[in-house]
Amino acid sequence: MSADRVVLERGKDTSLTVHLFGATVISWKCNGSEILFLSKKSLFDNKKAIRGGIPVCFPQFGPWDLGPQHGFARISTWTLEQAPKTLSSGDVTAVFTLTDNDETRKMWNHGFKVTYTLTLKETEFVSDFVVKNTGEDSFSFTALLHTYLGVSDVTKATVSGLKGLQYIDKVKEGKVFTEQRELVTIPENYDRVYMNTQGGHIVHDTATGKTIIIKKTNLPDTVVWNPWEEKAKAMSDFGDDEYPKMLCVEAGHVSSPVTLDPGASFVAGQVIVAK
Ligand code: TA6
């Protein structure tokens, strides 16, 4: 395994592989089956964000005046603060950190430390995401865990926990609509920011019967994204025929920024359960 990848090995063909470039989780194997989608065309050149897995968007989700789309965290090299450690429960945990440096300060002149703790359980994967303001001035940010789930056929997937909620539809010029459906299906290019989705989601693959449960803390928004055919062709690091095999269900704090005073911390997290 190359030096820039960290593996949390739990046995029984259950493991998590994290790339130090972006602290991007690039694989979660649960009892032998891969839960995440990773594009075969992802570049892994330590320049362009990894196409798949769970890129970390910080300090900006989406287009940014001060720097690259989705911020610099996913294209920065993180530090392995604590190597994988097996707990008495058999769970395995590791800690990754990102602090401000000359590159980040050129774009965003603030002192910060992001601490990203990943814990692999038997059929669950827990991510704790903490942002601390280590500087002398307040700052605001948005953040998101850009989770690419693997599915057998996106047209056969359903997502719960969105009914009655407002969403910003980035495919329809950012207009705001209200979701009417109990179970959301994805029949075309979707790029929606659902707001106030505290209750979490069940992502069900009706073709395979596989189910993923997403529980979130202090990440009140959920982005649902599939590029579909045309946008897939426009992405050089994504296969033209790969869009049916993935569905992004992304937990974030994006529709309103978080503001942190000096010394203060933002604590958030996500638990994904594979059924
Ligand atoms: O999270 C959905 C989204 O913001 C879409 O608008 C789409 O751009 C996607 O992220 C991928 O962005 P990327 O910068 O990785 O190509």
Boltz pocket constraint, residues with backbone or C-beta under 6 A from the ligand:
constraints:
  - pocket:
      binder: B
      contacts: [[A, 49], [A, 62], [A, 69], [A, 70], [A, 146], [A, 170], [A, 191], [A, 223], [A, 225], [A, 248], [A, 250]]
      max_distance: 6.0
